[in-house]
Amino acid sequence: MTSNDALLFHEKCGTLIKLSNNNKTAERRRPLDEFNNGVVMTNRPLRDNEMFEIRIDKLVDKWSGSIEIGVTTHNPNNLEYPATMTNLRSGDSPTLLLVMLHSTHEGTIMMSGCGILTNGKGTRREYCEFSLDELQEGDHIGLTRKSNNALHFYINGIDQGVATTLTPLVVYGVVDLYGMAVKVTIVHNHNHSDRLRRNNAIMRALSPDVGRRAIDAGGANEPKPERLLFHPNCGQKAAIINEGRTALRPHATDDFNHGVVLSNRPLRNGEVFQVRIDKMVDKWAGSIEIGVTTHNPTYLQLPSTMTNLRSGTWMMTGNGVMHNGTTILDEYGHNLDRLKAGDTVGVVRKEDGTLHFFVNGVAQGPAAWNVPPNIYAVADLYGQAAQATIVDDTGESHRTPTHGDRRKYTPVAKGPLRDGELFEIVIQKMVDRWSGSIEAGVTAIRPEDLEFPNTMTDIDYDSWMLSGTAIMQDGNTVRNNYGCDLDSLTTGSRIGMMRTVKGDLHYFINSVDQGVACSGLPPGKEVYAVVDLYGQCVQVSITSSTGPLDNSLSTSNITEKSFPIHSPVPGVAHRFHSSCGKNVAFQEDGCRAVRVSGFCHGIVFSMKELKTDEIFEVKIDEVDEKWSGSVHVGLTTLLPSDASSMATGLPSSLLELRSKVTWLVTGSEVRRNGVLQKQNYGCSLERLAMHQAKMKHTGKCFIYRVVLPIDQADDTAATWVGTTPNQPRNLQFERKTPSLGVKFDGNLKKMGFFVAHVITYMQEYGCDFQNRARVRVITLAMEGAARWMVTLQDADAPELQDFDWFMIALRQWFKDSLADRKARDHIKVVKQGHQPVAEYTEEF
């Protein structure tokens, strides 16, 4: 290694890192699915007074937390990279430590947030006035080890001072692309373009209102802005309730438009207007639309839909963006028409005049430019969207630093809980340094009147908390061994709290009700949800499930009274749940599911869980013969409401649903979480035709062996295996007739004879089956397979007695690889009717 070696990223890096630009640029793959495993290190140790500086190229808004940077004594060639550098708790080998300055044991020093962590432990809580979590794209972060062994960090070129005075002699630069941080590039100051970008970043940093921590950014005497609510002037078919926070179409099943609602004041620069979809109906096409307009709602004559407004309006509709009724962007972001109840959509105008949209908190990118200031937010409750509630832009809480302080950070819900309303959070980040974990409960003390103690269990009035398995009221334990243990929860676990009409407090763990925790919460008195980020729990976020649950638990039925509910379809005990695959559309009040495109992403759930011995039955209404494969049916312990919170959403196929225990039947196989449990179970679901699929609570699938009538002029017969007809009439089972010996010697007459008997039988007894389409499918399969076999073979095949044995012999014929390849080539081009032969030869 020469002294002129450029400082680059080492080729060995975290499992999700992709290097480019001659190893100057590092990027975390799948940034919307994963938030860690993004550690990168320099290709060589840092020299004295050498600047190691990076530029943030890309951020995402999905996660909390962001970039971390520092130095380590670990050699990247020998390091087993951790998921995050703050998990690295030790220095390098003892041999190397002996030659370090002052024999220091500081192996890894990281700046995280605005604090300093050494070997995963907090050593300086408030190192500087900048927080790395608040930096933006284009900002620079640097560090240098001075010749006097002091370590300095730089934000946009500004020295933040001494972080530690005992930096080891041999250290590598290290960057953790964590959370929001996706992509960074090493900056070399001798490069002209790098120097220009760096100077621009420094100028931004010197501005008094950019990049500073929130406590400095807002003036102490700045008046609190008016709360964002819906303006009372709304569409003809819309109504505003819940003190201006909720908008709905009371008669959503009768009308699909005239549901326009606007904000009560203009949006400030950088202010997010976000709504949660509370209710949807399946009757209409289209769904919620969101955007901004320059029109003041006080004087605006509201149109039937905002896309009809021809001036001063930008709207996201479906997955496109429209300006004044004209489409300006196609294929933009997530399709709003596929959103479900509980999903959120938002819009923000940034200081540079760009307009950005958000779906479930994920930024969709710039949608428009040069949007003027003083614009009002607008939502159009169109089509399926029946009710929406404004979500305050404060859904996330965390404490910093994560390793240096065991004390609690106690966020309290901004508004009181209504009876029957669920307040739910998800644990996003934990550390293993401490014992104990999150505590949660409710308090009747208003947040502005609460003097936050070291722990909420120290408060001796009007507070109810769950700590571990203990229920505590006013600081005293009133119950032990409650149904759940908060100390056992892990990252990704969800905790919910709800007060019922009766004054009972319920906790929910991952949407499962744990039962009554305590009773006697004061009726009519406001209570607020409260969370203690204690011990191992570092960071939580409010989930999209937070909001009203079943209105039967609520003291207020205003919404339900004004929102008509469909009567059930007579005789139908089940419906499909609104959580479904992205290619699914529902009809007939959720009783009919249709795959609208493609061949996959068609998973649907029952609306409610199955009781013991309860029947769940479906009927195939339509088939598309251009695809192979068919319906899969089964049972799962996954709550449909949890599907939307999965990082990657529902999988494309039921076979891939393995996050919870799932049993299913595919073809004639039984699988548990994708693992084969049983073969040749009943009839193959892939052979079902229209109106023939049925799922029963017993899980049994009956197969009858039907003996075909024979032509008395011939002493041959054949058998056929099929699905159970409904209450068969005049079927002859196991008729004592001789078997039909068929040899495929190039003569199709005998196969034709067999097929003719199948048709004759079905014509006579087909009325006992739900649909005669199956006759055609079987006939095409046999004819196509027979012709294909005759074309390829040059010798006699084994004697066959039915179609199943025919297929077995067909597989055995092509044992030799050359013939097998030839057969597979024919499979691709030979068709049986509209379907490839491959569908009927399955694993062959």
C-alpha positions in Angstrom: 0.0 0.0 0.0 1.5 3.3 -1.0 1.2 6.6 0.7 -0.8 8.0 -2.2 -3.6 5.4 -1.9 -7.0 7.1 -2.1 -9.4 6.7 0.7 -12.2 4.4 -0.5 -14.7 1.9 0.9 -13.3 -1.6 1.6 -14.7 -4.2 -0.7 -15.8 -6.3 2.3 -18.9 -4.7 3.7 -22.4 -5.4 5.2 -24.6 -8.0 3.6 -27.0 -5.5 2.0 -24.3 -3.0 0.7 -23.6 -2.4 -2.9 -20.5 -0.5 -3.8 -20.1 1.6 -7.0 -18.2 4.5 -8.4 -14.8 2.8 -7.9 -15.8 2.0 -4.3 -16.4 5.7 -3.5 -20.2 5.1 -3.2 -22.0 2.7 -0.9 -25.7 2.0 -1.1 -28.0 -0.2 1.0 -30.1 -2.6 -1.1 -33.8 -3.0 -0.5 -34.0 0.2 1.7 -37.8 0.0 2.0 -37.6 -3.6 3.3 -34.5 -3.6 5.5 -33.1 -0.9 7.8 -29.8 -2.4 8.9 -26.9 -4.6 7.7 -25.4 -1.5 6.0 -22.0 -1.2 7.6 -19.1 0.0 5.4 -15.4 0.7 6.3 -12.5 2.4 4.7 -10.0 0.4 2.7 -7.1 1.4 4.9 -6.4 3.0 8.3 -6.8 6.8 8.6 -3.7 8.9 8.8 -3.1 11.7 11.4 -5.1 14.8 10.5 -6.6 13.1 7.4 -10.2 14.0 6.7 -12.7 11.1 6.1 -15.8 12.8 4.8 -18.9 11.5 3.2 -21.9 13.1 1.4 -25.5 11.8 2.0 -26.9 11.0 -1.4 -30.2 9.4 -0.6 -32.6 9.0 2.3 -35.9 7.3 2.7 -38.7 8.4 5.0 -39.9 4.9 6.0 -37.6 4.3 9.0 -36.5 6.2 12.1 -32.9 6.7 12.9 -30.3 7.5 10.3 -26.6 7.5 9.4 -23.9 6.7 12.0 -20.2 7.4 11.5 -17.0 6.8 13.4 -13.8 4.9 13.7 -12.8 1.4 14.7 -9.7 -0.6 15.4 -11.2 -3.7 13.7 -9.5 -4.6 10.5 -12.2 -5.0 7.8 -10.5 -8.1 6.4 -10.9 -10.0 9.7 -14.2 -8.5 10.9 -17.5 -10.4 10.9 -19.7 -7.4 10.1 -22.6 -6.8 12.6 -26.1 -5.7 11.7 -25.2 -2.3 13.1 -21.9 -0.9 14.4 -23.5 0.0 17.8 -23.8 -3.7 18.4 -20.0 -4.1 18.3 -19.1 -4.2 21.9 -15.3 -4.9 22.0 -12.1 -3.6 20.6 -9.6 -5.4 18.5 -7.4 -8.3 19.5 -5.3 -8.0 22.7 -2.1 -8.1 20.7 -3.1 -5.0 18.8 -4.4 -3.3 21.9 -1.0 -3.5 23.6 0.5 -1.2 21.0 -2.3 1.3 21.1 -1.8 4.7 22.7 -2.2 4.5 26.5 -3.4 0.9 26.0 -6.9 2.2 25.5 -9.7 -0.3 25.1 -11.7 2.0 22.8 -12.2 -0.3 19.8 -15.2 1.4 18.1 -16.2 5.1 18.5 -19.4 6.1 16.7 -21.4 9.3 16.5 -25.1 8.4 16.6 -27.8 11.1 16.7 -26.1 13.9 18.6 -24.2 11.6 21.0 -21.0 9.6 21.1 -21.0 5.8 21.6 -17.9 3.9 22.5 -18.1 0.1 22.1 -21.9 0.4 22.1 -22.1 2.4 25.3 -23.0 6.1 25.5 -20.0 8.2 26.6 -21.3 11.7 25.6 -25.0 12.4 25.4 -25.0 15.9 23.9 -21.8 16.0 21.9 -23.0 18.7 19.4 -26.0 20.8 18.5 -26.5 18.8 15.3 -28.3 15.5 15.1 -27.3 13.1 12.4 -30.9 11.9 12.3 -32.0 15.4 11.0 -29.5 15.7 8.2 -30.8 15.9 4.6 -29.7 14.7 1.2 -26.6 16.7 0.2 -25.3 17.2 3.7 -21.7 16.2 4.6 -20.4 14.4 7.6 -16.7 14.1 8.3 -14.2 13.1 11.0 -10.5 13.3 11.6 -8.0 11.8 14.1 -5.7 14.6 15.1 -2.0 14.1 15.7 -2.7 14.7 19.4 -5.0 11.6 19.4 -8.2 13.7 19.6 -11.2 12.7 17.4 -13.2 15.5 15.8 -16.5 15.2 13.8 -17.5 17.7 11.2 -21.1 18.5 10.0 -21.1 20.3 6.6 -17.5 21.4 7.3 -18.2 22.8 10.7 -15.9 21.3 13.5 -18.1 20.0 16.3 -15.2 19.8 18.7 -13.4 17.0 20.5 -15.4 13.8 20.8 -12.7 11.9 22.6 -9.0 12.6 23.4 -7.9 8.9 23.5 -8.3 7.7 20.0 -6.3 4.6 19.2 -3.3 4.9 16.9 -4.6 2.6 14.1 -8.2 3.2 13.2 -10.4 2.7 10.1 -13.3 4.9 9.1 -16.7 3.3 9.4 -20.2 4.3 8.3 -23.4 2.6 9.2 -26.2 3.2 6.6 -28.9 2.7 9.1 -32.6 3.5 9.0 -33.3 6.4 6.7 -29.7 6.5 5.3 -29.5 4.7 2.0 -26.6 6.0 0.0 -23.4 7.9 0.6 -20.3 8.9 -1.3 -16.8 9.6 0.0 -15.8 13.2 -0.7 -12.2 14.1 -1.7 -11.6 17.8 -1.2 -9.0 17.9 -4.0 -11.8 17.0 -6.5 -13.4 20.2 -7.9 -17.0 19.0 -8.0 -16.7 17.5 -4.6 -15.3 20.8 -3.3 -18.2 22.8 -4.8 -20.8 20.5 -3.3 -19.1 20.7 0.1 -19.0 24.5 0.0 -22.8 24.5 -0.8 -23.4 22.2 2.2 -21.4 24.5 4.4 -23.5 27.5 3.3 -26.7 25.6 4.1 -25.3 24.7 7.5 -24.5 28.4 8.2 -28.2 29.3 7.7 -29.8 29.7 11.1 -32.8 27.5 10.3 -31.3 24.5 8.5 -29.8 21.4 9.9 -30.2 22.5 13.5 -31.9 20.6 16.2 -35.5 21.3 16.7 -35.0 23.1 20.0 -33.0 25.7 18.1 -34.9 25.8 14.9 -38.1 27.1 16.3 -37.9 30.4 18.2 -38.9 30.2 21.8 -41.6 32.9 21.4 -42.9 31.6 18.0 -46.7 31.2 18.3 -48.1 27.7 18.1 -49.7 27.2 14.6 -53.4 26.5 14.4 -54.1 22.8 14.3 -54.8 21.2 10.9 -58.5 20.2 10.7 -61.0 19.8 7.9 -62.8 23.0 6.8 -66.6 22.9 7.5 -67.3 23.8 3.9 -67.2 20.3 2.3 -68.8 18.4 -0.6 -72.6 17.9 -0.9 -72.4 14.3 0.2 -69.7 14.7 2.8 -69.8 15.5 6.6 -67.2 16.6 9.1 -67.3 15.1 12.6 -64.9 14.4 15.5 -64.2 18.1 16.1 -63.1 18.6 12.5 -60.6 15.7 12.4 -62.8 13.2 10.5 -64.6 13.4 7.2 -67.0 10.9 5.8 -69.6 10.2 3.2 -72.6 9.1 5.3 -74.3 7.4 2.4 -71.3 5.9 0.7 -73.2 3.0 -0.7 -75.6 5.3 -2.5 -73.2 7.9 -3.9 -69.6 7.7 -5.1 -68.6 11.4 -5.4 -69.3 14.9 -3.9 -66.9 13.9 -1.1 -64.3 16.7 -1.4 -62.9 18.1 1.9 -60.2 20.7 2.4 -57.9 21.8 5.3 -59.0 24.7 7.5 -55.8 26.7 6.8 -53.0 26.8 4.3 -50.1 24.4 4.7 -46.8 25.6 6.0 -43.6 24.8 4.1 -42.6 21.3 5.0 -45.8 20.6 6.8 -47.3 17.1 6.1 -51.0 16.8 5.7 -51.8 13.1 6.3 -55.1 11.2 6.6 -55.9 7.6 7.6 -58.6 5.7 5.7 -61.0 4.6 8.3 -63.7 2.9 6.2 -64.2 1.7 2.7 -67.1 0.2 0.7 -66.7 -2.4 -2.1 -69.5 -1.1 -4.3 -67.6 1.4 -6.4 -64.4 1.6 -8.5 -61.7 4.2 -7.6 -60.8 5.4 -4.2 -59.3 8.3 -2.2 -57.5 11.2 -3.9 -55.3 13.7 -2.2 -53.5 16.9 -3.2 -53.3 20.7 -2.8 -55.2 23.7 -4.2 -54.7 27.4 -4.1 -58.5 27.9 -3.7 -59.7 29.1 -0.3 -62.4 26.6 0.9 -64.4 29.5 2.4 -65.2 30.8 -1.1 -64.9 27.7 -3.2 -67.9 26.1 -4.8 -66.8 22.5 -4.4 -67.0 20.3 -7.5 -68.2 16.7 -7.5 -64.6 15.6 -7.7 -61.4 17.6 -7.5 -60.1 16.4 -10.8 -62.8 18.5 -12.4 -61.3 21.7 -11.0 -59.3 23.4 -13.8 -57.1 25.8 -11.9 -54.6 25.9 -9.1 -55.0 22.2 -8.2 -52.6 19.3 -8.0 -54.0 15.8 -7.2 -52.7 12.3 -6.8 -55.3 9.9 -8.2 -54.8 6.2 -8.6 -51.1 6.0 -9.4 -50.9 9.2 -11.4 -50.7 12.9 -10.8 -53.0 15.5 -12.3 -52.6 19.3 -12.5 -55.8 21.2 -13.2 -57.6 18.1 -14.5 -54.7 17.0 -16.8 -52.4 14.1 -16.2 -48.8 15.2 -15.8 -47.3 12.0 -14.3 -48.3 8.3 -15.1 -47.2 5.4 -13.0 -46.3 7.6 -10.0 -45.9 5.8 -6.7 -48.2 3.4 -5.0 -51.7 3.0 -6.5 -54.2 4.7 -4.2 -57.0 2.5 -5.6 -55.4 -0.5 -3.8 -55.3 1.1 -0.4 -57.3 -0.5 2.4 -58.8 0.7 5.7 -56.0 1.7 8.1 -53.7 2.9 5.3 -52.5 6.5 5.3 -51.8 9.0 2.5 -50.1 12.4 2.8 -48.9 15.4 0.9 -46.3 18.1 1.6 -45.0 21.2 -0.2 -41.3 21.7 0.5 -39.5 25.0 0.6 -38.2 24.6 -2.9 -41.7 24.4 -4.3 -41.7 20.7 -4.9 -44.8 18.6 -4.1 -44.3 15.2 -2.5 -46.8 12.5 -1.7 -46.6 9.8 1.0 -48.3 6.4 1.2 -48.2 4.7 4.7 -45.4 7.1 5.6 -43.2 6.2 2.6 -42.2 9.1 0.3 -43.3 8.5 -3.3 -40.8 11.2 -4.7 -41.4 14.6 -6.2 -44.7 14.9 -8.1 -44.7 18.5 -9.1 -42.4 21.5 -9.2 -42.9 25.3 -8.8 -46.0 24.8 -6.6 -46.9 28.2 -5.1 -47.0 28.7 -1.3 -50.2 29.3 0.7 -51.9 26.2 -0.6 -54.7 24.2 1.1 -54.6 20.4 1.5 -57.5 18.6 -0.2 -58.8 15.0 0.1 -61.5 13.6 -2.2 -63.5 10.7 -0.6 -64.2 9.2 -3.9 -65.5 5.7 -4.8 -64.6 3.2 -2.2 -63.2 5.7 0.3 -65.9 6.4 2.8 -64.2 7.9 5.9 -60.8 9.4 6.7 -59.2 11.0 9.7 -56.4 13.5 9.9 -53.3 12.0 11.4 -51.0 14.3 13.3 -47.4 14.3 12.0 -46.0 13.0 15.2 -46.3 9.3 15.1 -42.8 8.3 16.2 -40.9 8.4 19.5 -37.4 7.5 20.4 -34.7 8.3 22.9 -31.1 9.2 22.2 -28.5 7.9 22.9 -29.5 4.3 22.9 -26.7 2.8 24.9 -25.7 5.4 27.5 -28.8 6.0 29.5 -31.2 3.6 31.1 -33.7 6.3 32.1 -37.0 6.6 30.5 -38.4 8.7 27.8 -42.2 9.0 28.2 -44.3 10.0 25.2 -48.0 10.7 25.9 -50.7 10.5 23.2 -51.6 14.0 22.0 -55.4 13.4 22.3 -57.5 11.5 24.8 -58.6 8.0 24.0 -62.3 7.5 23.1 -64.1 4.5 24.5 -63.5 1.6 22.2 -60.5 3.3 20.5 -57.3 1.3 20.1 -54.0 3.1 20.7 -51.3 0.8 19.2 -47.5 1.1 18.9 -44.9 -1.1 17.3 -41.4 -1.6 18.9 -38.8 -0.5 16.3 -35.5 -0.7 18.1 -34.2 -2.4 21.2 -30.8 -2.9 22.8 -29.6 -5.7 25.1 -27.6 -3.7 27.5 -30.3 -3.2 30.1 -32.9 -5.4 31.9 -36.5 -4.5 31.8 -38.3 -3.1 28.8 -41.3 -1.0 27.7 -44.1 -0.1 30.0 -47.5 1.1 28.8 -50.8 2.3 30.1 -53.2 5.2 30.5 -53.4 8.3 32.6 -56.2 10.7 33.4 -53.7 13.5 33.8 -53.6 15.9 30.9 -50.2 16.0 29.2 -49.8 19.7 29.8 -50.4 19.2 33.5 -48.1 16.3 33.9 -44.8 16.8 35.5 -42.9 13.9 34.0 -41.3 11.7 36.7 -38.4 9.3 36.3 -41.0 6.6 35.8 -44.8 6.7 35.4 -45.2 4.1 38.1 -44.0 6.8 40.5 -47.2 8.8 40.0 -49.6 8.1 42.8 -52.9 9.2 41.2 -55.0 8.7 38.0 -52.6 6.3 36.3 -52.9 2.6 35.2 -49.7 0.9 33.9 -48.6 -2.5 32.7 -45.0 -3.3 33.7 -43.7 -6.7 32.8 -46.7 -8.9 33.9 -47.8 -6.6 36.7 -50.8 -4.2 36.5 -50.2 -1.1 38.6 -52.7 1.6 39.6 -51.4 4.9 41.1 -48.0 3.3 41.7 -49.3 0.2 43.5 -49.4 -3.3 42.1 -53.0 -4.5 41.9 -52.5 -7.6 39.9 -49.6 -10.0 39.0 -49.2 -12.5 36.2 -51.4 -10.7 33.6 -51.8 -12.5 30.4 -48.8 -11.0 28.7 -45.2 -10.0 29.6 -44.0 -6.8 28.1 -40.4 -7.7 29.0 -40.5 -10.6 26.6 -41.5 -8.6 23.6 -39.0 -8.1 20.7 -38.5 -5.7 17.8 -41.6 -5.7 15.6 -44.0 -6.6 18.5 -47.1 -4.4 18.7 -48.8 -3.2 21.9 -52.2 -1.8 22.0 -54.4 -0.2 24.8 -58.1 0.3 24.8 -60.7 1.5 27.4 -64.1 0.0 26.9 -67.5 1.6 27.6 -67.7 -0.3 30.9 -64.4 1.3 32.0 -62.3 -1.8 31.6 -58.7 -1.5 30.4 -57.6 -4.1 27.7 -54.2 -4.7 26.3 -53.6 -6.1 22.8 -50.3 -7.9 21.9 -50.0 -8.2 18.1 -53.7 -7.6 17.7 -54.6 -10.4 20.2 -56.8 -9.2 23.1 -55.1 -10.2 26.4 -58.4 -9.7 28.4 -59.4 -7.2 31.1 -56.3 -5.8 32.8 -58.2 -3.8 35.3 -61.6 -2.2 35.8 -63.0 1.0 37.2 -61.4 3.6 34.9 -63.4 6.7 35.6 -66.4 7.0 33.2 -66.7 10.2 31.3 -63.2 11.3 32.2 -60.6 11.7 29.5 -57.6 9.3 29.6 -54.4 9.5 27.6 -52.2 6.6 26.4 -48.7 6.7 27.8 -45.6 4.7 27.1 -42.3 4.4 29.0 -39.3 3.7 26.7 -37.5 1.9 29.5 -34.4 -0.3 29.6 -34.1 -2.3 26.4 -36.8 -0.5 24.5 -35.3 2.4 22.5 -37.8 3.4 19.8 -41.5 2.9 19.0 -43.9 4.2 16.4 -47.7 4.6 16.3 -49.2 2.0 13.9 -51.8 2.6 11.2 -54.1 0.3 13.3 -54.5 3.1 15.9 -58.0 4.4 15.8 -61.6 3.4 16.5 -62.4 -0.3 16.7 -65.8 -1.9 16.7 -68.3 0.9 17.4 -70.2 -1.4 19.6 -67.5 -0.6 22.2 -68.0 3.1 21.9 -70.3 5.5 23.7 -70.7 7.5 20.6 -72.5 6.0 17.6 -72.6 9.1 15.5 -70.5 7.6 12.8 -72.4 4.3 12.6 -75.8 5.9 12.6 -74.8 8.1 9.7 -73.1 5.3 7.9 -75.5 2.6 6.6 -74.3 -1.0 6.8 -75.2 -3.5 4.1 -77.5 -6.4 5.1 -75.8 -9.8 4.8 -76.5 -11.8 1.7 -79.0 -14.5 2.7 -77.4 -17.8 3.5 -73.9 -16.4 3.5 -72.1 -16.7 6.8 -68.7 -15.6 5.6 -67.2 -12.8 3.6 -63.7 -12.0 2.4 -61.5 -9.7 4.5 -60.5 -6.4 2.9 -56.8 -7.3 3.4 -55.9 -9.2 0.2 -53.4 -9.6 -2.6 -52.7 -6.6 -4.8 -54.5 -8.1 -7.9 -57.7 -8.8 -6.1 -61.0 -6.8 -6.3 -64.1 -7.6 -4.3 -67.7 -7.6 -5.5 -71.1 -8.4 -4.0 -70.4 -6.9 -0.7 -67.2 -8.9 -0.2 -68.7 -12.3 -1.0 -67.0 -12.5 -4.4 -63.3 -12.1 -5.1 -61.9 -11.5 -8.6 -58.3 -11.6 -9.7 -58.2 -8.6 -12.1 -54.8 -9.1 -13.6 -51.8 -11.4 -13.8 -51.6 -15.0 -12.5 -50.6 -14.3 -8.9 -51.1 -11.9 -6.0 -54.5 -13.3 -5.4 -54.5 -14.2 -1.7 -57.8 -13.6 0.1 -58.8 -14.3 3.7 -62.1 -15.0 5.5 -63.6 -11.9 7.2 -63.6 -13.7 10.6 -61.8 -16.6 12.2 -63.3 -20.1 11.8 -65.0 -21.7 14.8 -64.7 -25.4 15.5 -66.7 -27.5 12.9 -67.6 -24.4 11.0 -67.8 -24.6 7.2 -66.0 -22.2 5.0 -67.0 -22.9 1.4 -66.1 -21.2 -1.9 -67.2 -21.8 -5.4 -65.1 -21.3 -8.6 -67.1 -18.9 -10.7 -64.6 -18.4 -13.6 -61.4 -19.9 -14.9 -58.8 -18.5 -17.2 -57.4 -21.3 -19.3 -54.3 -19.5 -20.5 -52.6 -20.1 -17.1 -51.4 -23.3 -15.4 -52.0 -24.1 -11.8 -55.2 -23.4 -9.9 -56.7 -22.5 -6.6 -55.0 -23.2 -3.2 -57.1 -23.4 0.0 -56.2 -23.7 3.6 -56.0 -22.2 7.1 -53.6 -19.7 8.7 -53.0 -18.2 12.1 -52.0 -14.9 10.5 -54.5 -12.2 11.3 -55.6 -10.6 8.0 -55.3 -7.1 9.6 -51.6 -7.9 10.2 -50.9 -8.5 6.5 -50.8 -4.8 5.7 -48.0 -4.3 8.4 -45.7 -6.9 6.9 -42.6 -5.3 5.5 -43.0 -6.7 2.1 -46.8 -7.1 2.1 -48.6 -10.3 1.2 -46.6 -12.7 -0.9 -47.5 -13.5 -4.5 -48.7 -17.0 -3.7 -50.2 -18.8 -0.7 -47.3 -21.2 -0.8 -45.0 -18.3 0.2 -47.1 -17.3 3.2 -44.9 -18.6 6.0 -44.7 -15.7 8.6 -47.4 -17.5 10.7 -48.4 -21.2 10.8 -50.3 -21.9 7.5 -51.8 -25.2 6.4 -52.9 -25.5 2.8 -53.9 -27.9 0.0 -52.2 -27.3 -3.3 -52.9 -29.7 -6.1 -53.1 -33.0 -4.2 -50.5 -32.1 -1.6 -50.9 -30.9 2.0 -48.2 -28.4 3.1 -47.4 -26.7 6.4 -45.5 -23.4 6.0 -44.5 -24.6 2.5 -43.2 -27.9 3.8 -44.7 -31.0 2.3 -46.7 -33.1 4.8 -48.7 -35.4 2.6 -49.0 -36.4 -1.0 -51.9 -37.8 -3.0 -54.4 -36.2 -0.7 -57.8 -36.4 -2.3 -58.5 -35.1 -5.7 -56.1 -32.5 -7.3 -57.4 -29.0 -6.9 -55.7 -28.2 -10.2 -58.3 -30.4 -12.0 -61.3 -28.5 -10.7 -63.5 -26.6 -13.1 -66.0 -23.8 -12.6 -68.4 -24.2 -9.6 -66.5 -27.3 -8.3 -64.2 -26.0 -5.6 -65.4 -26.6 -2.1 -63.7 -26.3 1.3 -65.3 -27.9 4.3 -64.5 -27.6 8.0 -63.4 -31.2 8.3 -60.7 -30.7 5.7 -61.7 -33.9 3.9 -61.8 -34.3 0.2 -63.6 -37.4 -1.1 -62.6 -39.2 -4.3 -64.8 -41.8 -6.0 -63.7 -44.3 -8.4 -66.3 -44.4 -11.2 -66.4 -47.4 -13.5 -67.5 -46.4 -17.0 -70.2 -48.3 -18.9 -68.8 -50.4 -21.8 -69.7 -51.1 -25.4 -70.9 -54.6 -25.3 -69.4 -55.2 -28.8 -66.0 -54.9 -27.2 -64.7 -56.7 -24.1 -62.8 -53.7 -22.9 -63.6 -51.0 -20.3 -61.8 -48.2 -18.5 -61.8 -46.3 -15.3 -61.8 -42.7 -14.4 -60.9 -40.9 -11.2 -62.9 -37.7 -10.5 -64.2 -35.3 -7.8 -67.2 -36.0 -5.8 -70.5 -35.0 -7.4 -73.2 -33.5 -5.2 -75.5 -36.3 -4.2 -74.9 -38.5 -7.2 -77.8 -40.1 -8.8 -77.7 -43.5 -10.6 -73.9 -43.7 -10.4 -72.6 -47.2 -10.7 -69.6 -47.7 -8.4 -67.1 -50.5 -9.1 -69.2 -52.0 -11.9 -67.8 -55.5 -12.6 -66.5 -55.1 -16.0 -63.3 -56.2 -17.6 -60.4 -53.7 -17.8 -59.4 -52.0 -21.0 -55.9 -52.9 -22.1 -54.5 -50.0 -24.1 -51.2 -50.0 -25.9 -49.9 -46.8 -27.5 -48.6 -48.3 -30.6 -49.4 -45.4 -32.9 -53.1 -46.4 -33.2 -55.3 -43.7 -31.7 -58.5 -45.7 -32.1 -58.3 -47.3 -28.7 -57.6 -44.0 -27.0 -60.5 -42.5 -29.0 -62.7 -45.4 -27.8 -61.8 -44.6 -24.2 -62.5 -40.9 -24.7 -65.8 -41.7 -26.4 -66.9 -43.7 -23.3 -66.0 -40.9 -21.1 -68.2 -38.5 -23.1 -71.0 -41.1 -23.3 -70.9 -41.5 -19.5 -70.9 -37.8 -18.8 -73.7 -37.2 -21.2 -75.8 -39.7 -19.3 -74.7 -38.9 -15.7 -73.3 -35.4 -16.1 -76.4 -33.9 -14.5 -75.0 -35.2 -11.2 -72.0 -32.9 -11.5 -72.1 -29.2 -10.7 -70.7 -28.3 -14.2 -70.1 -30.2 -17.4 -67.1 -28.1 -18.3 -65.0 -30.8 -16.6 -65.9 -33.2 -19.3 -64.3 -31.0 -21.9 -61.2 -30.5 -19.8 -60.6 -34.3 -19.3 -61.3 -35.0 -23.0 -58.8 -32.4 -24.2 -56.2 -33.6 -21.7 -56.5 -37.2 -22.9 -56.6 -36.4 -26.6 -53.7 -34.0 -26.4 -51.5 -36.3 -24.3 -52.2 -39.3 -26.5 -51.3 -37.4 -29.7 -48.1 -36.1 -28.0 -47.1 -39.5 -26.8 -47.6 -41.1 -30.2 -45.6 -38.3 -31.9 -42.5 -38.8 -29.7 -42.3 -42.5 -29.1 -40.8 -45.2 -31.4 -41.7 -48.3 -29.4 -44.6 -49.7 -27.4 -45.5 -48.2 -24.1 -46.6 -50.1 -21.0 -50.1 -51.2 -20.8 -52.3 -48.5 -19.3 -55.8 -48.7 -17.7 -56.6 -45.1 -16.8 -55.4 -41.6 -17.3 -53.4 -41.4 -14.1 -51.4 -44.5 -15.1 -51.0 -43.1 -18.5 -49.3 -40.0 -17.1 -47.0 -42.2 -14.9 -45.9 -44.2 -17.9 -45.4 -41.0 -19.8 -42.9 -39.8 -17.1 -41.1 -43.1 -17.0 -40.7 -43.2 -20.8 -38.3 -40.2 -20.8 -35.7 -41.4 -18.2 -32.9 -40.7 -20.6 -31.8 -37.0 -20.5 -31.7 -36.4 -24.3 -35.3 -37.7 -24.7 -36.3 -35.8 -21.6 -35.1 -32.5 -23.1 -36.8 -33.3 -26.3 -40.0 -33.9 -24.5 -39.8 -30.7 -22.5 -39.3 -28.8 -25.8 -42.5 -30.3 -27.0 -44.3 -29.4 -23.8 -43.6 -25.7 -24.5 -45.4 -25.8 -27.9 -47.9 -28.6 -27.8 -51.3 -27.5 -26.4 -54.3 -29.3 -25.1 -57.1 -26.9 -26.1 -55.9 -23.6 -24.7 -53.7 -25.1 -22.0 -50.1 -26.4 -22.3 -49.5 -30.1 -21.8 -47.2 -29.1 -19.0 -50.2 -28.4 -16.8 -51.3 -32.0 -17.0 -47.9 -33.5 -16.6 -47.1 -31.4 -13.5 -43.7 -32.5 -12.2 -42.7 -34.5 -15.3 
